[in-house]
Amino acid sequence: MMDDEKKLAFINNSPHRQNTLKALQGTVKTPSNIGTEIGIKTAHVSKILGDFKKLNLVECINEEYRKGRIYRLTEDGEEILKKIK
């Protein structure tokens, strides 16, 4: 597992990762909602969310759904978000 500094560097290395994390601040959203909001394809958002899930930055709150999965920040995600430039 990455430490917070490495997670932060990983996120700051990509505007799409930064924007995806910011889009979840204080809310829950589907990948398509995030993609529309930040202007990237849903498939790209899904890949980012998968990476974030592995890093314990986001969680899917309806994992059993094939479509319309909803994501939110974890406590770790909230803490990392505070440190994003």
N, C-alpha and C positions, 0 to 999 in steps of 0.2 A: 504494500500500500504506500502511496506517495505521502510525503509530509506536506503540510500546508504551503510551504514555500514553493515546492515543485508543482502542486496543484495550481497555485496562483500563476506561476510562470506558464503552465500549460494553457490556462484560460486567457491570460494576457497576450499570448502568442497569436490569438485568432479573434478578430472583431466579431465573427459569427458566434464563437463560444461566449464571448463577453455579453453580446446582445441577447443570446438565448438565456443565459443566467439572469440577466437584468429583467427580461420579459416575465420571469416567474416570481419576481419580487412581490410578496404579499398576496399572491393569488394562485389559482390552479388553472392550467391550460392544456389543451391538446397540442400535439406537434403541428397540426395544420393552423391552429390559431397563432402559434408562435411564428411559424413561417410567414404567414400573411402579415403579421405585425412588423417583423424585422426585414421582410423582403427577400427571403431565401426559400428554396424548395423544401417541402415537407420531408423528403427523404434525407436531406442534409440535417435538418433539425433532429430527426429520429436517430441518426448516427451520433450526433452530439449528445443527445439525451442518454443514449446507451453508454457512451464514455463517462458521462457525469454519474450515471447510476453505479457504474463500477467503482467510481471514486467516492461514493456515498454523498454526492452533492444534491441529487434529486431522488425522489421515489415516485413510483407509479402507484396511484391509489386504487386502480381498478385493473390490476394485472390480468385478470381472467378474460377481459375483453380483447378481441382480436383487433377491432377498430374502435376509435374514439377513446383511446387510453388518455387518462388525465394525470398530469405530473405536477408536483410541487417541490419546493426546496426542502431539504432536510436542515437540521440545525447546523451541520457542517457547511451546507450550501449557503445558509444565511450569513455565517461567519466569514466565509470566503468572499461573498458578495460585498461585504463592508470594506474589504481590502482591495477591491478592483479599482484600478486607476480610472 
